[in-house]
Amino acid sequence: MIDWLDWGYWGIFLLMVLENVIPPVPSEAIMGIAGIAVAQGKMDFALLVLVGTLGCVVGNLFWWEVGRRMGYHRLKPAVDRWGRWLTIEWEDIERLRRYFDRWGGVTVLVFRFMPIGRTVISIPAGLMHMPLWRFITYTALGSALWNFILVAVGYYLGTTFETIEHWIAPLVIGFVVLAVAGYIWRILTWKPRNQR
C-alpha cells in the first residue's frame, strides 16, 4: 500500500488540499486508494469521505480567495491586454458575471466532477464575488458526492493501485488532451467581435 496511507486521515486531508491547489495531484488516485484501505478495514468509509471533503473545501478556498482579491474590475486591463490569448473580450466577462449571479452555485457543484475544472471554477467564483457561504455549500456538496463515489469505487475494487490507475489514468489523460486541443483550436479560430 502507498506510504501516505500511513499518515492516516491527516495525510488524506493534506493531499486533498494539495489536489485542489495544484490540480495535477489526482483525487481519483488519493480517494480510490483510500477506498481500498476501507475495504481492508484500515479506514472508516464515512470519516474518509468527510476528511476528503474538508480537504477539498480548504483547497478550493485558496483559489476563491485569489479570485476575490484580484476582483472583477481589476480583470479589465488583463482582458484588454491578453484577450487574444484568453480568447475573450470584456463583453464575455460581463456575460459570465450575469451567468454567475444566476447559476454560479450550480456551476460550482457540477464542476466538482471534472478533472482540473473542479479547481479552476473557484477562480471565477471568487472574481464574481460569490458569497463565501454559498461557495462553501456548493463546493462541499459536490466534493462530498465525488469523494463518496471515489471511495466506493476503491472499496468495490478492493485491489491494487494499478487497477484503479488502469481505469482512471486514460480518462484523465484523454480529458487533458481534449482540453489542450480545444484551447489551441479556439486560439486559431478566435476573432474579436468587431472583426467578425
N, C-alpha and C positions, 0 to 999 in steps of 0.2 A: 504494500500500500504506500502511497505517496507520503513523504516525510511531513508535509504541512498538516496532515491529519493529526499528527502528534500534538499540534498546538491546540487542538480541540476547537471549541466554539469561538474562542478569541481569534484563532487563525482563520476560521471561515469568515468572521466579521471583517477582519482586516483585508482579506483577499477580495471580498465583495465590495468594500470601499474602493480598493485599487481598481477593480474591474470597471467601476463606474467613473473613475478619474482618468484611467489610462485604458481606453477601450480594447486594445489587443489582448488583455487578460480575459480569458473566456469564462463567463459564468456557467456555460454549459458543462465545461470540464469540472469546475470547482464543485458545483452543486450535484452534478451527476456522480462524481466520485464519492462525495459525502453521502449520497443516497446508497451507494454500495456499503459504506460504513454502517448505515442504518440497518441494511439487510443482514450485516454481520453482528448486529447487536452492540456496536461501538458508539452509536449516537442515537438521539431521540428524534423522530421524524418532525414533530411539531416544533420543538425547540430549534432544530436546524433551520426550518423554514422561517421562523421568527428572527433568528440571528442573521440569516442571509438577507432578509428583507430590511432589517435595520441597517446593515452594511450598504445596501443599495440606496436607501434614502439618504444616508450621510454622504455617500459618494456623489450622488446627484445634486445635493445641496451645494457642493463646491462649484459646479458649473452654473447652477441657477444664480448663485451669488456673483460669479464672474459676469454673467449677462446683465444682472441687475445693476452692478456697479458701472458697467460700460454704458448702459442706458440707451433707450430708444433714440433719443435725439442726438447722441454722440455718434450714432451709426451713420448719419447722413454724409459727413465728409468721407468716410470709408467707402460708402456705396458710390459716391460721385467719383472717387479716385479709382477704385478697384472693381467697379460694377461689371466691367467686361469679363474679368476672371471669375467673378462671383455669379455671372450671368443673371444679374438682377438690376433693376432700377428702383428709384425711391418709391415709385408707384407700387411696385411689388411689395415693398416693406409696409406701405400703408394698407395694402390688401391683407398682408399677413397679420397686422395689428388688429384689423377688424375681425379676421377669422379667429384669432386667439381670444378676443373678447367674447366671442360666442361659443367656440368649440375647443378652446385650449385644453380644458381638463380632460375631455375625451381623447384628444390627440396625445397628450402625455400618457394616458392609460394605454392606448393602443401601441405606442412606440416602445413600451416596456418589453414587447415581444420581438423586437427587431435588433439584430446584431448592429452595433455601432449606433444605430438610431436611438437606442434607449439612453445613451449618454448625450448625444448631440441635441436632442429635443429639450434638454434642460437649459441650453443657452437661449433659444428664442423665448422660452417661458420666463426666464429672468429678464431678458431685454424688454419684453412686453409687460413687465411688472405684474405677472400673475401673482395673486396673493399667496403668501407663504403657506397658509393653512390648506389652501386649495391644491397647491403644487404637492405638498407632502401627502395629502389624502390620496390623490390620483397616483402618485409615484408608489406609495405603499400598497395600494390595492393591486396595481398591475404587477409590481415586483413580487408580492406575496403569491399571486396566482402563477407567475412564471417560475418562481422558485419551487412551488409545490409540484408543478409538472416535472421539473428537472430532477428533484429528489425522488419523485415517484418513478421516473424512468430508471434512475440509478438503482433504486430499490428493486424494481421489477427485474432488471437485468442481473443484478446481484453478481456481477462478474468483474472482469478486469478493465482497466483504463483503456486498453487498446480497443475493446469492443465499443465503448462509448465514442472514442475518437474515430473509429471506423464509420459511425453513423453521423456524427456532428461535424467533424472537420471538413468533409467535402461540401456540406451545406454552407458553412461559414465562408469557406474559400470562394464558392460559387457566388454568394451574395456580394462579397468584396469585389470580385472581378466584374460583376454586372454593374455595381455602383461606380467603379472607376471608368468603365466603358461608357456608361450613361453620362458621366460628367464630361468626358472628352468629347462625346457626340454633341452635348449641349454647348460646349465652348465653340466647337467648329461651326455649328449651325445658328448660334445666337446672334441676333441683331437688335440694336436699340429700337424702341417703338418709332422714333422719328425717321428711321431708315427702312421701315417695313412697307 
